[in-house]
């Protein structure tokens, strides 16, 4: 067997075709067998009912009047009615044949006939074909006085009709099988069309066509739903790849500056022998190195949070207390810059969260708010409960954010034009959103240029407070 033939037999199309065809042909076979069974039973029942009724009549006469009266009744019946198509044999209790009638030109019944079992009233049997004899169906029954009655009829025509029906059935099954194979192949190809489109798309992507998509056949079934989900996955992968390229470009751009400064400091130090100058160069190198390490660490945290791999030390935490602690840390920086920093909370506000990660979120939001608020401005932080959420808001009266920049401020390493003059990594808001996403929270921003900005995030309320647990 060639490799091509093996591949054909192992293909899903071949297997589905075989299964569909098997189901179709088996169903047709079952229907034909059922029809044949009903037809044969109906034909045989017509012959048997007349013989069974006659045997019961004879048995009743034997029981009421005796065997002699039965024989006389049969003699009179044969003289007045035409019963020459039937075989008839009656034996007494000793086994002596008292009457043995046979249709003309037919051999008599064999000496030994099937005897009915005690639980059967009539024993039906078909005598095997003998030379010069027809096919005969026999009905035997014991008489009340211990004798035996056997009645038979030529079944050749009936069995010939059933035999012709079987031949016709066998002839019909051939085209039925061919139709089943053709229908199975068509159904298999139609069912596998989305899968074939999926295979073709994967092959196209493997050759570099990243824009290839599985065609939508328009059917509302599971396979077409799989195709749509696969296309959605490809779109998401394309988006992720685009984001990765942009992130790598931004990382390369942002790392180039500290790397250049570090290199310049090393080159300057190499040309000087003054210990103080060397110390300053080493400090510059250390600062820029810390900057690069911090950038890479934050990028790793963001990636872990967005992919669900961030390890969170979850526990019961009071959001009001966390906000108060963070505000207190930035109080000095705000006063030094001349910014009024206020805080209001309806506590305690219990959440299930990693307290250290939430402090990171609050610190980044407060750091941005104080940084971009000019002297004389104000920053207001509030925390409250709304329904099943804890809502924290950080509002400032700073520069505001341009409407064109708002959709991108949470992107990695993105910095608006106004913020590029200030020192920073451009990762703070990306980390904020990623950490909140890992906690099942959300964040949004409302800003008006020249008026200020308000960042607001929500976290689900904890299922039970510590007090509830103690109780």
C-alpha beads as a LAMMPS data file, in Angstrom:
LAMMPS data file: protein, C-alpha beads

471 atoms
470 bonds

1 atom types
1 bond types

-500.0 500.0 xlo xhi
-500.0 500.0 ylo yhi
-500.0 500.0 zlo zhi

Masses

1 110.0

Atoms # bond

1 1 1 0.000 0.000 0.000
2 1 1 1.412 3.393 -1.012
3 1 1 1.903 6.294 1.373
4 1 1 -0.818 8.232 -0.435
5 1 1 -3.294 5.382 0.073
6 1 1 -2.395 5.157 3.765
7 1 1 -2.871 8.888 4.162
8 1 1 -6.269 8.610 2.467
9 1 1 -7.454 5.836 4.765
10 1 1 -6.225 7.734 7.831
11 1 1 -7.850 11.000 6.796
12 1 1 -10.820 12.359 8.708
13 1 1 -12.773 12.694 5.460
14 1 1 -12.439 8.966 4.808
15 1 1 -13.392 8.043 8.371
16 1 1 -16.424 10.335 8.399
17 1 1 -17.494 9.090 4.964
18 1 1 -17.248 5.505 6.193
19 1 1 -19.238 6.281 9.337
20 1 1 -21.957 8.273 7.553
21 1 1 -22.236 5.556 4.902
22 1 1 -22.350 2.826 7.542
23 1 1 -25.157 4.618 9.369
24 1 1 -27.095 5.199 6.134
25 1 1 -26.651 1.650 4.823
26 1 1 -27.355 0.105 8.227
27 1 1 -30.544 2.150 8.548
28 1 1 -31.680 1.071 5.076
29 1 1 -30.808 -2.550 5.904
30 1 1 -32.783 -2.417 9.136
31 1 1 -35.788 -0.929 7.329
32 1 1 -35.683 -3.605 4.618
33 1 1 -35.301 -6.389 7.163
34 1 1 -38.194 -4.977 9.152
35 1 1 -40.345 -4.689 6.029
36 1 1 -39.452 -8.264 5.014
37 1 1 -40.235 -9.536 8.481
38 1 1 -43.640 -7.821 8.520
39 1 1 -44.437 -9.039 4.989
40 1 1 -43.426 -12.643 5.673
41 1 1 -45.351 -12.680 8.956
42 1 1 -48.436 -11.282 7.234
43 1 1 -48.254 -13.816 4.381
44 1 1 -47.608 -16.767 6.700
45 1 1 -50.256 -15.662 9.158
46 1 1 -52.886 -15.784 6.402
47 1 1 -52.161 -19.489 5.745
48 1 1 -51.705 -20.418 9.386
49 1 1 -54.879 -18.773 10.666
50 1 1 -57.135 -20.949 8.475
51 1 1 -55.277 -24.164 9.429
52 1 1 -55.204 -23.245 13.124
53 1 1 -58.942 -22.550 13.128
54 1 1 -59.658 -25.885 11.426
55 1 1 -57.442 -27.845 13.851
56 1 1 -59.176 -26.260 16.851
57 1 1 -62.531 -27.233 15.327
58 1 1 -61.379 -30.841 14.925
59 1 1 -59.993 -30.950 18.461
60 1 1 -63.283 -29.649 19.837
61 1 1 -65.260 -32.376 18.031
62 1 1 -62.841 -35.034 19.293
63 1 1 -63.203 -33.789 22.864
64 1 1 -67.009 -33.669 22.782
65 1 1 -67.950 -36.693 20.597
66 1 1 -64.805 -38.795 20.290
67 1 1 -62.441 -39.827 17.533
68 1 1 -65.034 -41.833 15.553
69 1 1 -67.333 -38.840 15.298
70 1 1 -64.382 -36.691 14.189
71 1 1 -63.487 -39.107 11.413
72 1 1 -67.097 -39.203 10.223
73 1 1 -67.229 -35.395 10.272
74 1 1 -64.085 -35.210 8.139
75 1 1 -65.478 -37.738 5.641
76 1 1 -68.695 -35.750 5.200
77 1 1 -66.730 -32.512 4.957
78 1 1 -64.462 -33.856 2.244
79 1 1 -67.486 -35.000 0.229
80 1 1 -69.246 -31.630 0.424
81 1 1 -66.387 -29.130 0.479
82 1 1 -63.194 -28.757 -1.471
83 1 1 -60.282 -29.311 0.882
84 1 1 -57.983 -31.070 -1.571
85 1 1 -55.276 -28.432 -1.132
86 1 1 -54.587 -29.566 2.436
87 1 1 -52.663 -32.486 3.905
88 1 1 -54.419 -34.196 6.817
89 1 1 -53.328 -37.048 9.070
90 1 1 -54.990 -38.211 12.287
91 1 1 -53.578 -40.902 14.576
92 1 1 -55.172 -42.423 17.653
93 1 1 -53.574 -42.735 21.079
94 1 1 -51.762 -45.935 19.999
95 1 1 -50.142 -44.191 17.036
96 1 1 -52.288 -45.963 14.444
97 1 1 -53.099 -43.783 11.472
98 1 1 -56.879 -43.387 11.179
99 1 1 -56.875 -40.984 8.265
100 1 1 -54.159 -39.793 5.857
101 1 1 -55.289 -37.412 3.122
102 1 1 -52.937 -35.930 0.513
103 1 1 -53.518 -33.476 -2.358
104 1 1 -53.503 -35.099 -5.765
105 1 1 -50.110 -35.731 -7.383
106 1 1 -48.328 -35.117 -4.042
107 1 1 -46.407 -37.497 -1.832
108 1 1 -47.939 -38.234 1.570
109 1 1 -46.522 -36.749 4.731
110 1 1 -43.490 -38.516 6.213
111 1 1 -44.061 -41.050 8.946
112 1 1 -42.328 -38.992 11.639
113 1 1 -43.700 -35.517 12.287
114 1 1 -42.745 -32.895 14.896
115 1 1 -44.653 -33.456 18.147
116 1 1 -45.810 -30.309 20.005
117 1 1 -44.346 -29.722 23.441
118 1 1 -46.721 -29.678 26.433
119 1 1 -46.722 -25.884 26.660
120 1 1 -47.592 -25.436 22.946
121 1 1 -51.112 -25.883 21.558
122 1 1 -49.940 -26.096 17.924
123 1 1 -46.443 -26.904 16.655
124 1 1 -45.589 -25.167 13.358
125 1 1 -42.847 -26.511 11.119
126 1 1 -41.812 -26.553 7.476
127 1 1 -40.836 -29.904 6.030
128 1 1 -37.582 -29.808 4.071
129 1 1 -37.993 -30.079 0.318
130 1 1 -37.929 -33.660 -0.886
131 1 1 -37.435 -35.063 -4.362
132 1 1 -40.691 -34.836 -6.247
133 1 1 -42.435 -33.099 -3.339
134 1 1 -43.349 -29.523 -2.671
135 1 1 -42.483 -27.363 0.301
136 1 1 -45.073 -28.073 2.988
137 1 1 -45.858 -26.211 6.214
138 1 1 -47.220 -28.539 8.898
139 1 1 -49.291 -27.766 11.999
140 1 1 -49.462 -30.563 14.599
141 1 1 -51.512 -30.819 17.788
142 1 1 -52.371 -33.466 20.331
143 1 1 -56.021 -34.446 20.496
144 1 1 -57.854 -34.578 23.838
145 1 1 -58.029 -38.398 23.712
146 1 1 -54.247 -38.677 23.258
147 1 1 -54.154 -38.906 19.486
148 1 1 -52.310 -36.585 17.095
149 1 1 -53.636 -34.423 14.278
150 1 1 -51.374 -32.988 11.553
151 1 1 -52.538 -30.573 8.902
152 1 1 -50.357 -29.134 6.118
153 1 1 -50.465 -26.891 3.091
154 1 1 -48.246 -26.324 0.089
155 1 1 -46.010 -23.310 0.898
156 1 1 -43.983 -23.294 -2.329
157 1 1 -45.696 -20.272 -3.883
158 1 1 -45.501 -18.310 -0.674
159 1 1 -41.828 -19.040 -0.117
160 1 1 -41.094 -18.331 -3.777
161 1 1 -42.692 -14.883 -3.332
162 1 1 -40.589 -14.226 -0.250
163 1 1 -37.476 -15.465 -2.073
164 1 1 -38.137 -13.018 -4.927
165 1 1 -38.554 -10.256 -2.400
166 1 1 -35.147 -11.099 -0.909
167 1 1 -33.568 -11.000 -4.387
168 1 1 -35.177 -7.610 -5.064
169 1 1 -33.978 -6.394 -1.682
170 1 1 -30.414 -7.520 -2.440
171 1 1 -30.567 -5.729 -5.809
172 1 1 -31.845 -2.529 -4.216
173 1 1 -29.144 -2.557 -1.532
174 1 1 -26.396 -2.125 -4.152
175 1 1 -27.553 1.337 -5.356
176 1 1 -28.516 2.200 -1.765
177 1 1 -24.932 1.471 -0.711
178 1 1 -23.579 3.623 -3.547
179 1 1 -25.947 6.462 -2.636
180 1 1 -24.877 6.085 1.004
181 1 1 -21.204 6.362 0.076
182 1 1 -21.832 9.413 -2.109
183 1 1 -23.988 11.097 0.532
184 1 1 -21.450 10.267 3.224
185 1 1 -18.642 11.808 1.188
186 1 1 -20.650 14.980 0.491
187 1 1 -21.643 15.339 4.147
188 1 1 -18.094 14.695 5.339
189 1 1 -16.661 17.299 2.968
190 1 1 -19.307 19.809 3.999
191 1 1 -18.777 19.190 7.713
192 1 1 -14.991 19.427 7.382
193 1 1 -15.001 22.559 5.233
194 1 1 -14.310 24.865 8.238
195 1 1 -11.550 22.482 9.389
196 1 1 -9.992 22.551 5.928
197 1 1 -10.179 26.343 5.994
198 1 1 -8.470 26.236 9.383
199 1 1 -5.696 24.022 8.003
200 1 1 -5.208 26.259 4.964
201 1 1 -5.037 29.328 7.217
202 1 1 -2.431 27.732 9.499
203 1 1 -0.345 26.772 6.465
204 1 1 -0.627 30.323 5.115
205 1 1 0.481 31.760 8.479
206 1 1 3.369 29.287 8.543
207 1 1 4.563 30.752 5.223
208 1 1 4.501 34.284 6.661
209 1 1 1.000 35.493 5.757
210 1 1 0.036 36.755 9.211
211 1 1 -3.095 38.439 7.828
212 1 1 -4.612 35.114 6.685
213 1 1 -7.974 34.256 8.289
214 1 1 -10.364 31.314 8.198
215 1 1 -13.266 32.063 5.794
216 1 1 -16.680 32.328 7.417
217 1 1 -19.037 29.875 5.720
218 1 1 -22.067 31.471 7.377
219 1 1 -23.284 28.320 9.128
220 1 1 -24.432 28.648 12.714
221 1 1 -22.737 25.536 14.106
222 1 1 -19.868 24.550 16.378
223 1 1 -17.258 24.241 13.608
224 1 1 -17.971 27.700 12.255
225 1 1 -17.904 29.023 15.818
226 1 1 -14.464 27.410 16.147
227 1 1 -13.376 29.244 12.990
228 1 1 -14.613 32.557 14.387
229 1 1 -12.839 31.964 17.701
230 1 1 -9.657 31.031 15.827
231 1 1 -9.854 34.264 13.834
232 1 1 -10.392 36.223 17.049
233 1 1 -7.361 34.498 18.541
234 1 1 -5.283 35.415 15.482
235 1 1 -6.406 39.036 15.790
236 1 1 -5.413 39.029 19.450
237 1 1 -2.041 37.473 18.654
238 1 1 -1.479 40.081 15.959
239 1 1 -2.329 42.809 18.468
240 1 1 0.042 41.292 21.011
241 1 1 2.822 41.030 18.454
242 1 1 2.286 44.640 17.463
243 1 1 2.360 45.638 21.116
244 1 1 5.520 43.610 21.673
245 1 1 7.231 45.295 18.751
246 1 1 6.227 48.714 20.030
247 1 1 7.301 47.792 23.559
248 1 1 10.670 46.521 22.326
249 1 1 11.144 49.694 20.290
250 1 1 10.288 51.808 23.312
251 1 1 12.510 49.757 25.623
252 1 1 15.364 50.038 23.162
253 1 1 14.813 53.781 22.897
254 1 1 14.461 54.363 26.653
255 1 1 17.356 52.083 27.586
256 1 1 19.615 53.768 25.052
257 1 1 19.712 56.987 27.099
258 1 1 20.814 55.480 30.470
259 1 1 23.159 53.101 28.655
260 1 1 24.761 56.043 26.818
261 1 1 25.090 58.000 30.062
262 1 1 26.659 55.009 31.777
263 1 1 29.132 54.584 28.914
264 1 1 29.961 58.283 28.956
265 1 1 30.551 58.214 32.719
266 1 1 32.875 55.231 32.357
267 1 1 34.812 56.916 29.548
268 1 1 35.168 60.124 31.599
269 1 1 36.310 58.154 34.621
270 1 1 38.871 56.362 32.476
271 1 1 40.494 59.688 31.543
272 1 1 40.726 61.053 35.085
273 1 1 42.751 60.052 38.111
274 1 1 41.022 62.298 40.672
275 1 1 39.347 60.077 43.298
276 1 1 36.421 62.464 43.635
277 1 1 35.810 62.466 39.883
278 1 1 35.996 58.682 39.815
279 1 1 33.503 58.503 42.687
280 1 1 31.084 60.803 40.858
281 1 1 31.373 58.679 37.717
282 1 1 30.685 55.491 39.653
283 1 1 27.645 57.070 41.292
284 1 1 26.333 58.137 37.874
285 1 1 26.837 54.571 36.604
286 1 1 25.016 53.150 39.627
287 1 1 22.085 55.556 39.196
288 1 1 21.640 54.775 35.524
289 1 1 21.990 51.044 36.207
290 1 1 19.309 51.244 38.899
291 1 1 17.119 53.041 36.386
292 1 1 17.524 50.246 33.850
293 1 1 16.970 47.528 36.465
294 1 1 13.853 49.319 37.692
295 1 1 12.507 49.596 34.148
296 1 1 13.063 45.898 33.433
297 1 1 11.563 44.885 36.793
298 1 1 8.416 46.925 36.194
299 1 1 8.086 45.521 32.680
300 1 1 8.287 42.010 34.133
301 1 1 5.616 42.854 36.726
302 1 1 3.318 44.234 34.033
303 1 1 3.760 41.159 31.836
304 1 1 3.083 38.813 34.770
305 1 1 -0.035 40.724 35.772
306 1 1 -1.451 40.865 32.247
307 1 1 -0.874 37.150 31.679
308 1 1 -2.251 36.120 35.062
309 1 1 1.138 34.875 36.308
310 1 1 1.664 37.540 38.999
311 1 1 1.916 36.026 42.461
312 1 1 -0.379 37.911 44.805
313 1 1 -0.306 37.587 48.586
314 1 1 -4.021 38.023 48.999
315 1 1 -5.544 38.878 52.332
316 1 1 -8.051 41.134 54.064
317 1 1 -6.954 44.757 53.743
318 1 1 -8.575 48.055 54.737
319 1 1 -8.462 50.270 51.670
320 1 1 -9.052 53.390 53.783
321 1 1 -5.951 52.624 55.861
322 1 1 -3.827 51.890 52.757
323 1 1 -4.836 55.179 51.147
324 1 1 -4.160 57.074 54.370
325 1 1 -0.652 55.573 54.669
326 1 1 0.212 56.450 51.063
327 1 1 -1.125 59.999 51.386
328 1 1 0.981 60.469 54.490
329 1 1 4.106 59.358 52.585
330 1 1 3.505 61.971 49.864
331 1 1 2.412 64.731 52.228
332 1 1 5.940 66.107 52.610
333 1 1 6.624 66.104 48.836
334 1 1 3.324 67.883 48.212
335 1 1 3.985 70.541 50.867
336 1 1 7.501 71.099 49.536
337 1 1 6.064 71.759 46.078
338 1 1 3.221 73.893 47.423
339 1 1 0.435 71.445 46.514
340 1 1 -2.487 70.911 48.918
341 1 1 -2.978 67.171 49.454
342 1 1 -6.245 66.072 51.125
343 1 1 -7.791 62.715 51.953
344 1 1 -11.318 61.576 52.849
345 1 1 -12.612 58.057 53.389
346 1 1 -15.642 56.288 54.768
347 1 1 -13.789 53.490 56.527
348 1 1 -13.101 50.800 57.147
349 1 1 -13.284 49.560 53.533
350 1 1 -12.335 45.897 53.375
351 1 1 -11.026 44.296 50.194
352 1 1 -9.275 41.032 49.390
353 1 1 -5.985 42.162 47.894
354 1 1 -2.194 42.126 48.030
355 1 1 -1.564 45.161 50.239
356 1 1 1.935 45.814 48.861
357 1 1 0.704 45.788 45.255
358 1 1 -2.177 48.133 46.088
359 1 1 0.335 50.482 47.747
360 1 1 2.223 50.453 44.422
361 1 1 -0.971 51.464 42.617
362 1 1 -1.687 54.294 45.072
363 1 1 1.932 55.485 45.033
364 1 1 2.042 55.690 41.229
365 1 1 -1.235 57.617 41.053
366 1 1 -0.232 60.041 43.816
367 1 1 3.253 60.496 42.392
368 1 1 1.786 61.478 38.995
369 1 1 -0.813 63.741 40.586
370 1 1 1.744 65.669 42.662
371 1 1 4.291 65.729 39.821
372 1 1 1.921 67.242 37.240
373 1 1 0.139 69.674 39.587
374 1 1 1.734 73.145 39.645
375 1 1 2.448 75.017 42.925
376 1 1 -0.702 76.329 44.477
377 1 1 -2.763 73.446 43.105
378 1 1 -4.506 70.701 44.983
379 1 1 -4.765 66.899 44.979
380 1 1 -7.815 65.233 46.578
381 1 1 -7.935 61.516 47.377
382 1 1 -11.228 59.837 48.338
383 1 1 -12.224 56.262 49.125
384 1 1 -15.793 54.998 49.504
385 1 1 -18.047 52.041 48.957
386 1 1 -20.586 51.877 46.134
387 1 1 -22.641 48.719 46.040
388 1 1 -20.274 45.760 45.854
389 1 1 -17.227 47.879 44.896
390 1 1 -14.674 49.957 46.755
391 1 1 -14.023 53.147 44.755
392 1 1 -10.802 55.148 45.126
393 1 1 -10.415 58.491 43.346
394 1 1 -7.276 60.626 42.888
395 1 1 -8.157 64.066 41.485
396 1 1 -5.758 66.926 40.792
397 1 1 -5.883 70.462 39.423
398 1 1 -2.857 69.982 37.218
399 1 1 -2.153 70.262 33.536
400 1 1 -4.698 67.699 32.438
401 1 1 -4.327 65.218 29.620
402 1 1 -5.004 65.785 25.950
403 1 1 -7.981 63.800 24.559
404 1 1 -5.608 62.302 21.975
405 1 1 -3.342 60.971 24.733
406 1 1 -6.021 59.516 27.049
407 1 1 -6.530 56.259 25.073
408 1 1 -2.772 55.533 25.243
409 1 1 -1.666 56.679 28.692
410 1 1 -1.934 53.116 30.028
411 1 1 0.294 51.698 27.263
412 1 1 3.768 50.603 28.211
413 1 1 6.476 53.255 27.932
414 1 1 4.032 55.756 26.453
415 1 1 4.668 59.330 27.513
416 1 1 2.707 62.334 26.350
417 1 1 4.582 65.220 24.807
418 1 1 4.211 67.401 27.924
419 1 1 5.599 64.671 30.200
420 1 1 8.713 63.946 28.175
421 1 1 10.483 66.903 29.758
422 1 1 10.085 65.270 33.191
423 1 1 12.146 62.359 34.377
424 1 1 10.283 59.062 34.354
425 1 1 9.999 55.613 32.793
426 1 1 6.508 55.838 31.319
427 1 1 5.523 52.573 33.037
428 1 1 3.661 53.766 36.130
429 1 1 0.136 53.783 34.710
430 1 1 0.741 50.524 32.814
431 1 1 1.705 48.880 36.105
432 1 1 -1.356 50.398 37.811
433 1 1 -3.765 48.941 35.271
434 1 1 -2.006 45.557 35.206
435 1 1 -2.058 45.170 39.013
436 1 1 -5.716 46.173 39.216
437 1 1 -6.518 43.748 36.407
438 1 1 -4.808 40.951 38.362
439 1 1 -7.047 41.818 41.349
440 1 1 -10.209 41.798 39.252
441 1 1 -10.487 45.590 39.369
442 1 1 -10.715 48.372 36.779
443 1 1 -9.540 51.952 36.316
444 1 1 -10.691 54.895 34.227
445 1 1 -9.630 58.507 33.811
446 1 1 -11.433 61.792 33.215
447 1 1 -9.334 64.794 32.304
448 1 1 -9.674 68.327 30.953
449 1 1 -6.523 70.093 29.696
450 1 1 -5.674 73.041 31.917
451 1 1 -8.244 72.024 34.553
452 1 1 -7.012 68.734 35.955
453 1 1 -7.419 64.974 35.915
454 1 1 -9.252 62.368 37.988
455 1 1 -8.137 58.731 38.105
456 1 1 -10.671 56.370 39.644
457 1 1 -10.291 52.658 40.249
458 1 1 -12.566 50.015 41.745
459 1 1 -11.973 46.732 43.580
460 1 1 -14.587 44.185 44.681
461 1 1 -15.666 44.324 48.326
462 1 1 -14.237 41.474 50.405
463 1 1 -16.583 38.577 50.990
464 1 1 -16.175 38.798 54.774
465 1 1 -14.524 41.229 57.171
466 1 1 -12.124 40.053 59.875
467 1 1 -14.852 40.656 62.423
468 1 1 -17.160 38.307 60.528
469 1 1 -14.482 35.630 60.516
470 1 1 -13.995 35.895 64.293
471 1 1 -17.732 35.595 64.802

Bonds

1 1 1 2
2 1 2 3
3 1 3 4
4 1 4 5
5 1 5 6
6 1 6 7
7 1 7 8
8 1 8 9
9 1 9 10
10 1 10 11
11 1 11 12
12 1 12 13
13 1 13 14
14 1 14 15
15 1 15 16
16 1 16 17
17 1 17 18
18 1 18 19
19 1 19 20
20 1 20 21
21 1 21 22
22 1 22 23
23 1 23 24
24 1 24 25
25 1 25 26
26 1 26 27
27 1 27 28
28 1 28 29
29 1 29 30
30 1 30 31
31 1 31 32
32 1 32 33
33 1 33 34
34 1 34 35
35 1 35 36
36 1 36 37
37 1 37 38
38 1 38 39
39 1 39 40
40 1 40 41
41 1 41 42
42 1 42 43
43 1 43 44
44 1 44 45
45 1 45 46
46 1 46 47
47 1 47 48
48 1 48 49
49 1 49 50
50 1 50 51
51 1 51 52
52 1 52 53
53 1 53 54
54 1 54 55
55 1 55 56
56 1 56 57
57 1 57 58
58 1 58 59
59 1 59 60
60 1 60 61
61 1 61 62
62 1 62 63
63 1 63 64
64 1 64 65
65 1 65 66
66 1 66 67
67 1 67 68
68 1 68 69
69 1 69 70
70 1 70 71
71 1 71 72
72 1 72 73
73 1 73 74
74 1 74 75
75 1 75 76
76 1 76 77
77 1 77 78
78 1 78 79
79 1 79 80
80 1 80 81
81 1 81 82
82 1 82 83
83 1 83 84
84 1 84 85
85 1 85 86
86 1 86 87
87 1 87 88
88 1 88 89
89 1 89 90
90 1 90 91
91 1 91 92
92 1 92 93
93 1 93 94
94 1 94 95
95 1 95 96
96 1 96 97
97 1 97 98
98 1 98 99
99 1 99 100
100 1 100 101
101 1 101 102
102 1 102 103
103 1 103 104
104 1 104 105
105 1 105 106
106 1 106 107
107 1 107 108
108 1 108 109
109 1 109 110
110 1 110 111
111 1 111 112
112 1 112 113
113 1 113 114
114 1 114 115
115 1 115 116
116 1 116 117
117 1 117 118
118 1 118 119
119 1 119 120
120 1 120 121
121 1 121 122
122 1 122 123
123 1 123 124
124 1 124 125
125 1 125 126
126 1 126 127
127 1 127 128
128 1 128 129
129 1 129 130
130 1 130 131
131 1 131 132
132 1 132 133
133 1 133 134
134 1 134 135
135 1 135 136
136 1 136 137
137 1 137 138
138 1 138 139
139 1 139 140
140 1 140 141
141 1 141 142
142 1 142 143
143 1 143 144
144 1 144 145
145 1 145 146
146 1 146 147
147 1 147 148
148 1 148 149
149 1 149 150
150 1 150 151
151 1 151 152
152 1 152 153
153 1 153 154
154 1 154 155
155 1 155 156
156 1 156 157
157 1 157 158
158 1 158 159
159 1 159 160
160 1 160 161
161 1 161 162
162 1 162 163
163 1 163 164
164 1 164 165
165 1 165 166
166 1 166 167
167 1 167 168
168 1 168 169
169 1 169 170
170 1 170 171
171 1 171 172
172 1 172 173
173 1 173 174
174 1 174 175
175 1 175 176
176 1 176 177
177 1 177 178
178 1 178 179
179 1 179 180
180 1 180 181
181 1 181 182
182 1 182 183
183 1 183 184
184 1 184 185
185 1 185 186
186 1 186 187
187 1 187 188
188 1 188 189
189 1 189 190
190 1 190 191
191 1 191 192
192 1 192 193
193 1 193 194
194 1 194 195
195 1 195 196
196 1 196 197
197 1 197 198
198 1 198 199
199 1 199 200
200 1 200 201
201 1 201 202
202 1 202 203
203 1 203 204
204 1 204 205
205 1 205 206
206 1 206 207
207 1 207 208
208 1 208 209
209 1 209 210
210 1 210 211
211 1 211 212
212 1 212 213
213 1 213 214
214 1 214 215
215 1 215 216
216 1 216 217
217 1 217 218
218 1 218 219
219 1 219 220
220 1 220 221
221 1 221 222
222 1 222 223
223 1 223 224
224 1 224 225
225 1 225 226
226 1 226 227
227 1 227 228
228 1 228 229
229 1 229 230
230 1 230 231
231 1 231 232
232 1 232 233
233 1 233 234
234 1 234 235
235 1 235 236
236 1 236 237
237 1 237 238
238 1 238 239
239 1 239 240
240 1 240 241
241 1 241 242
242 1 242 243
243 1 243 244
244 1 244 245
245 1 245 246
246 1 246 247
247 1 247 248
248 1 248 249
249 1 249 250
250 1 250 251
251 1 251 252
252 1 252 253
253 1 253 254
254 1 254 255
255 1 255 256
256 1 256 257
257 1 257 258
258 1 258 259
259 1 259 260
260 1 260 261
261 1 261 262
262 1 262 263
263 1 263 264
264 1 264 265
265 1 265 266
266 1 266 267
267 1 267 268
268 1 268 269
269 1 269 270
270 1 270 271
271 1 271 272
272 1 272 273
273 1 273 274
274 1 274 275
275 1 275 276
276 1 276 277
277 1 277 278
278 1 278 279
279 1 279 280
280 1 280 281
281 1 281 282
282 1 282 283
283 1 283 284
284 1 284 285
285 1 285 286
286 1 286 287
287 1 287 288
288 1 288 289
289 1 289 290
290 1 290 291
291 1 291 292
292 1 292 293
293 1 293 294
294 1 294 295
295 1 295 296
296 1 296 297
297 1 297 298
298 1 298 299
299 1 299 300
300 1 300 301
301 1 301 302
302 1 302 303
303 1 303 304
304 1 304 305
305 1 305 306
306 1 306 307
307 1 307 308
308 1 308 309
309 1 309 310
310 1 310 311
311 1 311 312
312 1 312 313
313 1 313 314
314 1 314 315
315 1 315 316
316 1 316 317
317 1 317 318
318 1 318 319
319 1 319 320
320 1 320 321
321 1 321 322
322 1 322 323
323 1 323 324
324 1 324 325
325 1 325 326
326 1 326 327
327 1 327 328
328 1 328 329
329 1 329 330
330 1 330 331
331 1 331 332
332 1 332 333
333 1 333 334
334 1 334 335
335 1 335 336
336 1 336 337
337 1 337 338
338 1 338 339
339 1 339 340
340 1 340 341
341 1 341 342
342 1 342 343
343 1 343 344
344 1 344 345
345 1 345 346
346 1 346 347
347 1 347 348
348 1 348 349
349 1 349 350
350 1 350 351
351 1 351 352
352 1 352 353
353 1 353 354
354 1 354 355
355 1 355 356
356 1 356 357
357 1 357 358
358 1 358 359
359 1 359 360
360 1 360 361
361 1 361 362
362 1 362 363
363 1 363 364
364 1 364 365
365 1 365 366
366 1 366 367
367 1 367 368
368 1 368 369
369 1 369 370
370 1 370 371
371 1 371 372
372 1 372 373
373 1 373 374
374 1 374 375
375 1 375 376
376 1 376 377
377 1 377 378
378 1 378 379
379 1 379 380
380 1 380 381
381 1 381 382
382 1 382 383
383 1 383 384
384 1 384 385
385 1 385 386
386 1 386 387
387 1 387 388
388 1 388 389
389 1 389 390
390 1 390 391
391 1 391 392
392 1 392 393
393 1 393 394
394 1 394 395
395 1 395 396
396 1 396 397
397 1 397 398
398 1 398 399
399 1 399 400
400 1 400 401
401 1 401 402
402 1 402 403
403 1 403 404
404 1 404 405
405 1 405 406
406 1 406 407
407 1 407 408
408 1 408 409
409 1 409 410
410 1 410 411
411 1 411 412
412 1 412 413
413 1 413 414
414 1 414 415
415 1 415 416
416 1 416 417
417 1 417 418
418 1 418 419
419 1 419 420
420 1 420 421
421 1 421 422
422 1 422 423
423 1 423 424
424 1 424 425
425 1 425 426
426 1 426 427
427 1 427 428
428 1 428 429
429 1 429 430
430 1 430 431
431 1 431 432
432 1 432 433
433 1 433 434
434 1 434 435
435 1 435 436
436 1 436 437
437 1 437 438
438 1 438 439
439 1 439 440
440 1 440 441
441 1 441 442
442 1 442 443
443 1 443 444
444 1 444 445
445 1 445 446
446 1 446 447
447 1 447 448
448 1 448 449
449 1 449 450
450 1 450 451
451 1 451 452
452 1 452 453
453 1 453 454
454 1 454 455
455 1 455 456
456 1 456 457
457 1 457 458
458 1 458 459
459 1 459 460
460 1 460 461
461 1 461 462
462 1 462 463
463 1 463 464
464 1 464 465
465 1 465 466
466 1 466 467
467 1 467 468
468 1 468 469
469 1 469 470
470 1 470 471
